[in-house]
């Protein structure tokens, strides 16, 4: 599973992406967001600012209940505005 980090997530975590293999209990976006902070202190921002995050699975917006699987590309980013 490839996780992409954007904006302040990229800055705080210190990487733009990583390949991970979460445990079998991680089956939804919500499970993933609960599990990621176990990777280290820098990942705690995911819990702290969870309500601000947007998620895309394979380049399509997803909700917390959406199922995930190995091989998915999951992007985590703050809301985007434009003019």
N, C-alpha and C positions, 0 to 999 in steps of 0.2 A: 504494500500500500504506500502510495506516495502522498505526503502531506506538503502543501504549499502554504507559506506564511507571507502575508503582505503587510505593508505599512508598519505600524508600531509593534505588531507581533514579530515581524522580521527583525526589527531592531532589538527588541527585548530578548527574544530567544537566540538571536545571533546567527540565524541561517535563513535562507529563503525557501529551502525545502529539505526534506529528508525522507528516506525509505524506512518504514517501520513495519514490524510484525506484531500487532497487538494480540493479546490473549484471545482465545475463542469466546470469552464472555463479552467481548466488545463486538456487538452486532448492529448497533445503531449509531447515528451521529451523536446522540446524547451520551451513550456509553463511551464513545471516543473522547468527548469533551471531559467526561469524568475521569478517564484513564490518563490522558496526556500529562496532567500535572505530576504523575508519578515518575515521569522521566527526568525531573529535576526542578530546582527552585525557580528557574527562569520561566518555566511553563505555568507557574501559578497564575500568571496574568490571564490565562485562558479562563480560569474560574472567576477571577476578580472582575473581569470585563465581559463575561459571557453574554450578557444581555445586549451588548453592542456588536457582537460578531455576526457575520453573515457566512453561510457555508454553501459551497458548491461541490457536487459530486460529478465527476466527469464533465465539468463545465456547464452543469445545470444546477440552478438554485435548489437547495434541499432544506427540509425542516428537521427538527430534532428526532422525530420518529422514523426518519428514512433509514432503511437498511443499508449497511455497508459490507464490503467483502474485499478480500485480498485482490490486488490488481486495480482497485479503484484509485483515482486521483482525487484527493480531497483538498479544496482550497479554503482557507480560513482568512477572512478579511473584514475590516470595519466597513460600515456603510459608505457608499461612494456618492458624492454629489458633484454636480457639474453645472456649467453655465453656458 
